[in-house]
Amino acid sequence: MKHALVLLARSVRIKQSQYCKPGEKHNMSEAQSLIAEKVEELPADLRNVMAAVASLPEPYRLQIEPMIKRVANSTKRRRRILSLVQDALSQLRLDMKYLMFDLEATRRERDEYREQLEEKF
């Protein structure tokens, strides 16, 4: 069990060091802002529609612009949610791997202790 915890602690340090400079702590808000910048990009089709709406005469543009902005906001929100769900799934997969490793280590330790106990009797 101790061996599994040491490996887990090392892997967390390695994972953190991939994203941080030496001596820095991992700042989640910085990572989230990087994700947000990436997510904020709108699909090309929507950008084209927005550009076309912007070139319309003012009376038409004023009617259509609020709807286009709602669609753009909805698209951004869906992309952010999708990104968060994907990150959560990735973390869950990683956690499952750690748990499976820990379970196997625990089973090996249990078997070793059983053998030692049987040798005594």
TIROVEX-818218 format. One record per atom (N, C-alpha, C): atom name; residue number from 1; residue in one letter; x negated, y, z; chain. Coordinates in steps of 0.001 Angstrom, whole numbers. Layout:
BEGIN
<atom CA,NUM,A,<X,Y,Z>,A>
...
***
This chain:
BEGIN
<atom N,1,M,<-821,-1190,0>,A>
<atom CA,1,M,<0,0,0>,A>
<atom C,1,M,<-868,1258,0>,A>
<atom N,2,K,<-1930,1236,799>,A>
<atom CA,2,K,<-2819,2393,857>,A>
<atom C,2,K,<-3467,2631,-499>,A>
<atom N,3,H,<-3831,1541,-1161>,A>
<atom CA,3,H,<-4458,1642,-2479>,A>
<atom C,3,H,<-3518,2326,-3470>,A>
<atom N,4,A,<-2254,1954,-3436>,A>
<atom CA,4,A,<-1268,2541,-4341>,A>
<atom C,4,A,<-1103,4029,-4064>,A>
<atom N,5,L,<-1099,4416,-2805>,A>
<atom CA,5,L,<-952,5827,-2458>,A>
<atom C,5,L,<-2161,6641,-2903>,A>
<atom N,6,V,<-3339,6069,-2794>,A>
<atom CA,6,V,<-4548,6768,-3239>,A>
<atom C,6,V,<-4489,6985,-4747>,A>
<atom N,7,L,<-4091,5953,-5491>,A>
<atom CA,7,L,<-3985,6095,-6944>,A>
<atom C,7,L,<-2924,7122,-7320>,A>
<atom N,8,L,<-1827,7121,-6603>,A>
<atom CA,8,L,<-775,8085,-6864>,A>
<atom C,8,L,<-1270,9505,-6619>,A>
<atom N,9,A,<-1980,9720,-5521>,A>
<atom CA,9,A,<-2512,11044,-5202>,A>
<atom C,9,A,<-3510,11498,-6272>,A>
<atom N,10,R,<-4340,10569,-6738>,A>
<atom CA,10,R,<-5301,10914,-7796>,A>
<atom C,10,R,<-4580,11310,-9072>,A>
<atom N,11,S,<-3555,10555,-9436>,A>
<atom CA,11,S,<-2849,10849,-10680>,A>
<atom C,11,S,<-2138,12190,-10605>,A>
<atom N,12,V,<-1628,12551,-9439>,A>
<atom CA,12,V,<-970,13845,-9285>,A>
<atom C,12,V,<-1997,14953,-9452>,A>
<atom N,13,R,<-3193,14771,-8864>,A>
<atom CA,13,R,<-4247,15773,-9027>,A>
<atom C,13,R,<-4666,15880,-10480>,A>
<atom N,14,I,<-4771,14762,-11172>,A>
<atom CA,14,I,<-5153,14780,-12588>,A>
<atom C,14,I,<-4079,15482,-13389>,A>
<atom N,15,K,<-2815,15149,-13135>,A>
<atom CA,15,K,<-1710,15772,-13859>,A>
<atom C,15,K,<-1722,17276,-13633>,A>
<atom N,16,Q,<-1947,17707,-12383>,A>
<atom CA,16,Q,<-1968,19126,-12072>,A>
<atom C,16,Q,<-3151,19799,-12744>,A>
<atom N,17,S,<-4296,19125,-12784>,A>
<atom CA,17,S,<-5483,19744,-13352>,A>
<atom C,17,S,<-5372,19924,-14860>,A>
<atom N,18,Q,<-4511,19173,-15503>,A>
<atom CA,18,Q,<-4334,19339,-16938>,A>
<atom C,18,Q,<-3727,20685,-17272>,A>
<atom N,19,Y,<-2968,21258,-16354>,A>
<atom CA,19,Y,<-2250,22488,-16610>,A>
<atom C,19,Y,<-2807,23680,-15858>,A>
<atom N,20,C,<-3726,23474,-14943>,A>
<atom CA,20,C,<-4238,24564,-14114>,A>
<atom C,20,C,<-5739,24684,-14271>,A>
<atom N,21,K,<-6211,25905,-14066>,A>
<atom CA,21,K,<-7643,26131,-14027>,A>
<atom C,21,K,<-8164,25647,-12688>,A>
<atom N,22,P,<-9459,25328,-12586>,A>
<atom CA,22,P,<-10003,24880,-11300>,A>
<atom C,22,P,<-9756,25910,-10210>,A>
<atom N,23,G,<-9273,25435,-9065>,A>
<atom CA,23,G,<-9015,26303,-7934>,A>
<atom C,23,G,<-7639,26934,-7924>,A>
<atom N,24,E,<-6897,26808,-9019>,A>
<atom CA,24,E,<-5548,27363,-9067>,A>
<atom C,24,E,<-4536,26319,-8640>,A>
<atom N,25,K,<-3433,26767,-8099>,A>
<atom CA,25,K,<-2310,25905,-7785>,A>
<atom C,25,K,<-1357,25933,-8972>,A>
<atom N,26,H,<-636,24840,-9154>,A>
<atom CA,26,H,<327,24748,-10239>,A>
<atom C,26,H,<1528,25623,-9920>,A>
<atom N,27,N,<1847,26553,-10798>,A>
<atom CA,27,N,<2961,27467,-10591>,A>
<atom C,27,N,<4094,27070,-11529>,A>
<atom N,28,M,<5200,26588,-10960>,A>
<atom CA,28,M,<6295,26082,-11761>,A>
<atom C,28,M,<6958,27177,-12586>,A>
<atom N,29,S,<7030,28399,-12058>,A>
<atom CA,29,S,<7690,29464,-12805>,A>
<atom C,29,S,<6916,29789,-14083>,A>
<atom N,30,E,<5583,29681,-14058>,A>
<atom CA,30,E,<4798,29902,-15262>,A>
<atom C,30,E,<5112,28841,-16304>,A>
<atom N,31,A,<5204,27590,-15871>,A>
<atom CA,31,A,<5529,26513,-16793>,A>
<atom C,31,A,<6920,26701,-17362>,A>
<atom N,32,Q,<7861,27089,-16523>,A>
<atom CA,32,Q,<9221,27303,-16998>,A>
<atom C,32,Q,<9276,28462,-17979>,A>
<atom N,33,S,<8473,29509,-17766>,A>
<atom CA,33,S,<8492,30631,-18700>,A>
<atom C,33,S,<7912,30217,-20047>,A>
<atom N,34,L,<6897,29339,-20043>,A>
<atom CA,34,L,<6366,28835,-21303>,A>
<atom C,34,L,<7422,28035,-22050>,A>
<atom N,35,I,<8165,27222,-21316>,A>
<atom CA,35,I,<9244,26452,-21927>,A>
<atom C,35,I,<10309,27394,-22461>,A>
<atom N,36,A,<10643,28416,-21673>,A>
<atom CA,36,A,<11682,29356,-22078>,A>
<atom C,36,A,<11294,30082,-23360>,A>
<atom N,37,E,<10018,30486,-23487>,A>
<atom CA,37,E,<9578,31157,-24701>,A>
<atom C,37,E,<9747,30241,-25904>,A>
<atom N,38,K,<9393,28998,-25737>,A>
<atom CA,38,K,<9501,28030,-26815>,A>
<atom C,38,K,<10967,27783,-27179>,A>
<atom N,39,V,<11824,27745,-26178>,A>
<atom CA,39,V,<13236,27439,-26378>,A>
<atom C,39,V,<13976,28614,-26996>,A>
<atom N,40,E,<13536,29823,-26710>,A>
<atom CA,40,E,<14260,31006,-27161>,A>
<atom C,40,E,<14309,31134,-28679>,A>
<atom N,41,E,<13463,30441,-29363>,A>
<atom CA,41,E,<13445,30526,-30817>,A>
<atom C,41,E,<14748,29967,-31373>,A>
<atom N,42,L,<15390,30756,-32220>,A>
<atom CA,42,L,<16659,30348,-32815>,A>
<atom C,42,L,<16423,29584,-34113>,A>
<atom N,43,P,<17362,28726,-34486>,A>
<atom CA,43,P,<17230,28017,-35763>,A>
<atom C,43,P,<17203,29008,-36935>,A>
<atom N,44,A,<16532,28630,-37992>,A>
<atom CA,44,A,<16377,29508,-39156>,A>
<atom C,44,A,<17736,29884,-39756>,A>
<atom N,45,D,<18652,28946,-39807>,A>
<atom CA,45,D,<19970,29242,-40365>,A>
<atom C,45,D,<20675,30348,-39581>,A>
<atom N,46,L,<20590,30258,-38261>,A>
<atom CA,46,L,<21239,31272,-37432>,A>
<atom C,46,L,<20554,32627,-37594>,A>
<atom N,47,R,<19234,32626,-37688>,A>
<atom CA,47,R,<18520,33888,-37922>,A>
<atom C,47,R,<18919,34493,-39269>,A>
<atom N,48,N,<19088,33635,-40278>,A>
<atom CA,48,N,<19507,34123,-41598>,A>
<atom C,48,N,<20906,34728,-41543>,A>
<atom N,49,V,<21809,34076,-40824>,A>
<atom CA,49,V,<23167,34603,-40684>,A>
<atom C,49,V,<23133,35934,-39942>,A>
<atom N,50,M,<22317,36022,-38905>,A>
<atom CA,50,M,<22215,37279,-38153>,A>
<atom C,50,M,<21680,38399,-39045>,A>
<atom N,51,A,<20705,38076,-39878>,A>
<atom CA,51,A,<20154,39087,-40793>,A>
<atom C,51,A,<21205,39502,-41816>,A>
<atom N,52,A,<21989,38554,-42308>,A>
<atom CA,52,A,<23041,38879,-43270>,A>
<atom C,52,A,<24110,39754,-42626>,A>
<atom N,53,V,<24475,39444,-41391>,A>
<atom CA,53,V,<25469,40244,-40678>,A>
<atom C,53,V,<24934,41654,-40438>,A>
<atom N,54,A,<23652,41758,-40121>,A>
<atom CA,54,A,<23062,43074,-39873>,A>
<atom C,54,A,<23085,43943,-41128>,A>
<atom N,55,S,<23101,43332,-42305>,A>
<atom CA,55,S,<23105,44106,-43545>,A>
<atom C,55,S,<24518,44455,-44020>,A>
<atom N,56,L,<25536,43971,-43315>,A>
<atom CA,56,L,<26920,44288,-43688>,A>
<atom C,56,L,<27256,45735,-43356>,A>
<atom N,57,P,<28265,46277,-44024>,A>
<atom CA,57,P,<28729,47624,-43646>,A>
<atom C,57,P,<29197,47626,-42187>,A>
<atom N,58,E,<29094,48778,-41549>,A>
<atom CA,58,E,<29340,48886,-40115>,A>
<atom C,58,E,<30688,48341,-39645>,A>
<atom N,59,P,<31804,48604,-40299>,A>
<atom CA,59,P,<33072,48075,-39772>,A>
<atom C,59,P,<33092,46548,-39712>,A>
<atom N,60,Y,<32554,45906,-40719>,A>
<atom CA,60,Y,<32518,44436,-40730>,A>
<atom C,60,Y,<31510,43905,-39711>,A>
<atom N,61,R,<30374,44600,-39691>,A>
<atom CA,61,R,<29315,44176,-38768>,A>
<atom C,61,R,<29786,44251,-37320>,A>
<atom N,62,L,<30491,45300,-36962>,A>
<atom CA,62,L,<30969,45467,-35591>,A>
<atom C,62,L,<31955,44371,-35197>,A>
<atom N,63,Q,<32699,43855,-36170>,A>
<atom CA,63,Q,<33638,42777,-35878>,A>
<atom C,63,Q,<32928,41440,-35710>,A>
<atom N,64,I,<31899,41212,-36503>,A>
<atom CA,64,I,<31250,39894,-36536>,A>
<atom C,64,I,<30102,39777,-35530>,A>
<atom N,65,E,<29401,40879,-35251>,A>
<atom CA,65,E,<28231,40837,-34375>,A>
<atom C,65,E,<28495,40209,-33006>,A>
<atom N,66,P,<29573,40546,-32306>,A>
<atom CA,66,P,<29792,39916,-30993>,A>
<atom C,66,P,<29912,38393,-31076>,A>
<atom N,67,M,<30545,37922,-32138>,A>
<atom CA,67,M,<30687,36469,-32296>,A>
<atom C,67,M,<29331,35816,-32563>,A>
<atom N,68,I,<28527,36454,-33404>,A>
<atom CA,68,I,<27197,35919,-33719>,A>
<atom C,68,I,<26331,35921,-32464>,A>
<atom N,69,K,<26429,36962,-31654>,A>
<atom CA,69,K,<25643,37020,-30414>,A>
<atom C,69,K,<26059,35913,-29452>,A>
<atom N,70,R,<27365,35623,-29378>,A>
<atom CA,70,R,<27827,34528,-28520>,A>
<atom C,70,R,<27289,33190,-29016>,A>
<atom N,71,V,<27297,33004,-30340>,A>
<atom CA,71,V,<26758,31766,-30905>,A>
<atom C,71,V,<25260,31660,-30607>,A>
<atom N,72,A,<24531,32761,-30750>,A>
<atom CA,72,A,<23091,32754,-30483>,A>
<atom C,72,A,<22827,32449,-29010>,A>
<atom N,73,N,<23581,33082,-28116>,A>
<atom CA,73,N,<23404,32821,-26680>,A>
<atom C,73,N,<23743,31379,-26339>,A>
<atom N,74,S,<24796,30874,-26946>,A>
<atom CA,74,S,<25182,29484,-26713>,A>
<atom C,74,S,<24092,28531,-27201>,A>
<atom N,75,T,<23514,28827,-28345>,A>
<atom CA,75,T,<22441,27990,-28891>,A>
<atom C,75,T,<21220,28016,-27977>,A>
<atom N,76,K,<20852,29194,-27509>,A>
<atom CA,76,K,<19711,29307,-26588>,A>
<atom C,76,K,<19970,28524,-25303>,A>
<atom N,77,R,<21189,28666,-24782>,A>
<atom CA,77,R,<21541,27971,-23542>,A>
<atom C,77,R,<21492,26450,-23733>,A>
<atom N,78,R,<22038,25977,-24849>,A>
<atom CA,78,R,<21994,24533,-25121>,A>
<atom C,78,R,<20565,24028,-25257>,A>
<atom N,79,R,<19729,24808,-25902>,A>
<atom CA,79,R,<18327,24390,-26046>,A>
<atom C,79,R,<17613,24361,-24701>,A>
<atom N,80,R,<17891,25356,-23847>,A>
<atom CA,80,R,<17282,25352,-22517>,A>
<atom C,80,R,<17736,24134,-21721>,A>
<atom N,81,I,<19028,23841,-21779>,A>
<atom CA,81,I,<19565,22688,-21058>,A>
<atom C,81,I,<18951,21400,-21595>,A>
<atom N,82,L,<18860,21291,-22905>,A>
<atom CA,82,L,<18257,20096,-23506>,A>
<atom C,82,L,<16807,19936,-23070>,A>
<atom N,83,S,<16085,21029,-23045>,A>
<atom CA,83,S,<14690,20982,-22614>,A>
<atom C,83,S,<14577,20534,-21159>,A>
<atom N,84,L,<15448,21069,-20300>,A>
<atom CA,84,L,<15428,20676,-18891>,A>
<atom C,84,L,<15777,19204,-18721>,A>
<atom N,85,V,<16745,18729,-19473>,A>
<atom CA,85,V,<17131,17318,-19397>,A>
<atom C,85,V,<15987,16428,-19885>,A>
<atom N,86,Q,<15335,16832,-20968>,A>
<atom CA,86,Q,<14204,16047,-21469>,A>
<atom C,86,Q,<13072,16008,-20445>,A>
<atom N,87,D,<12796,17134,-19810>,A>
<atom CA,87,D,<11759,17167,-18776>,A>
<atom C,87,D,<12129,16273,-17597>,A>
<atom N,88,A,<13406,16327,-17208>,A>
<atom CA,88,A,<13860,15496,-16090>,A>
<atom C,88,A,<13738,14012,-16442>,A>
<atom N,89,L,<14081,13652,-17658>,A>
<atom CA,89,L,<13944,12252,-18077>,A>
<atom C,89,L,<12482,11814,-18107>,A>
<atom N,90,S,<11619,12682,-18579>,A>
<atom CA,90,S,<10195,12358,-18593>,A>
<atom C,90,S,<9682,12142,-17173>,A>
<atom N,91,Q,<10083,13005,-16273>,A>
<atom CA,91,Q,<9665,12871,-14882>,A>
<atom C,91,Q,<10228,11594,-14273>,A>
<atom N,92,L,<11470,11272,-14607>,A>
<atom CA,92,L,<12083,10046,-14103>,A>
<atom C,92,L,<11331,8816,-14602>,A>
<atom N,93,R,<10958,8821,-15875>,A>
<atom CA,93,R,<10188,7693,-16418>,A>
<atom C,93,R,<8856,7547,-15692>,A>
<atom N,94,L,<8192,8671,-15456>,A>
<atom CA,94,L,<6913,8644,-14750>,A>
<atom C,94,L,<7104,8137,-13324>,A>
<atom N,95,D,<8132,8627,-12655>,A>
<atom CA,95,D,<8411,8175,-11295>,A>
<atom C,95,D,<8699,6682,-11253>,A>
<atom N,96,M,<9414,6187,-12256>,A>
<atom CA,96,M,<9710,4749,-12320>,A>
<atom C,96,M,<8414,3936,-12481>,A>
<atom N,97,K,<7496,4430,-13292>,A>
<atom CA,97,K,<6220,3729,-13456>,A>
<atom C,97,K,<5465,3672,-12136>,A>
<atom N,98,Y,<5446,4804,-11409>,A>
<atom CA,98,Y,<4784,4814,-10110>,A>
<atom C,98,Y,<5446,3849,-9139>,A>
<atom N,99,L,<6778,3837,-9142>,A>
<atom CA,99,L,<7498,2939,-8244>,A>
<atom C,99,L,<7243,1475,-8577>,A>
<atom N,100,M,<7206,1157,-9865>,A>
<atom CA,100,M,<6926,-228,-10269>,A>
<atom C,100,M,<5509,-621,-9860>,A>
<atom N,101,F,<4570,293,-10034>,A>
<atom CA,101,F,<3203,12,-9619>,A>
<atom C,101,F,<3148,-205,-8113>,A>
<atom N,102,D,<3819,651,-7363>,A>
<atom CA,102,D,<3838,543,-5908>,A>
<atom C,102,D,<4504,-761,-5469>,A>
<atom N,103,L,<5571,-1145,-6141>,A>
<atom CA,103,L,<6256,-2395,-5813>,A>
<atom C,103,L,<5332,-3596,-6036>,A>
<atom N,104,E,<4636,-3599,-7154>,A>
<atom CA,104,E,<3708,-4701,-7427>,A>
<atom C,104,E,<2584,-4746,-6398>,A>
<atom N,105,A,<2055,-3583,-6033>,A>
<atom CA,105,A,<993,-3537,-5022>,A>
<atom C,105,A,<1510,-4040,-3680>,A>
<atom N,106,T,<2734,-3642,-3342>,A>
<atom CA,106,T,<3328,-4094,-2084>,A>
<atom C,106,T,<3532,-5600,-2090>,A>
<atom N,107,R,<3965,-6132,-3205>,A>
<atom CA,107,R,<4157,-7588,-3305>,A>
<atom C,107,R,<2823,-8328,-3173>,A>
<atom N,108,R,<1795,-7783,-3823>,A>
<atom CA,108,R,<475,-8412,-3708>,A>
<atom C,108,R,<-2,-8398,-2265>,A>
<atom N,109,E,<169,-7272,-1574>,A>
<atom CA,109,E,<-235,-7183,-170>,A>
<atom C,109,E,<560,-8159,686>,A>
<atom N,110,R,<1853,-8261,436>,A>
<atom CA,110,R,<2693,-9194,1195>,A>
<atom C,110,R,<2200,-10622,1010>,A>
<atom N,111,D,<1899,-10988,-245>,A>
<atom CA,111,D,<1413,-12338,-517>,A>
<atom C,111,D,<75,-12604,163>,A>
<atom N,112,E,<-799,-11602,171>,A>
<atom CA,112,E,<-2086,-11750,845>,A>
<atom C,112,E,<-1898,-11952,2345>,A>
<atom N,113,Y,<-1024,-11160,2958>,A>
<atom CA,113,Y,<-762,-11304,4388>,A>
<atom C,113,Y,<-135,-12654,4694>,A>
<atom N,114,R,<722,-13148,3813>,A>
<atom CA,114,R,<1330,-14458,4013>,A>
<atom C,114,R,<263,-15559,3986>,A>
<atom N,115,E,<-633,-15429,3002>,A>
<atom CA,115,E,<-1712,-16430,2910>,A>
<atom C,115,E,<-2585,-16389,4166>,A>
<atom N,116,Q,<-2907,-15183,4638>,A>
<atom CA,116,Q,<-3717,-15071,5845>,A>
<atom C,116,Q,<-2989,-15668,7059>,A>
<atom N,117,L,<-1702,-15434,7114>,A>
<atom CA,117,L,<-894,-15974,8224>,A>
<atom C,117,L,<-840,-17494,8163>,A>
<atom N,118,E,<-691,-18038,6961>,A>
<atom CA,118,E,<-630,-19503,6800>,A>
<atom C,118,E,<-1970,-20148,7107>,A>
<atom N,119,E,<-3071,-19458,6810>,A>
<atom CA,119,E,<-4398,-20000,7098>,A>
<atom C,119,E,<-4648,-20123,8609>,A>
<atom N,120,K,<-4048,-19212,9375>,A>
<atom CA,120,K,<-4226,-19220,10824>,A>
<atom C,120,K,<-3491,-20389,11448>,A>
<atom N,121,F,<-2397,-20827,10839>,A>
<atom CA,121,F,<-1619,-21912,11439>,A>
<atom C,121,F,<-1789,-23185,10730>,A>
***
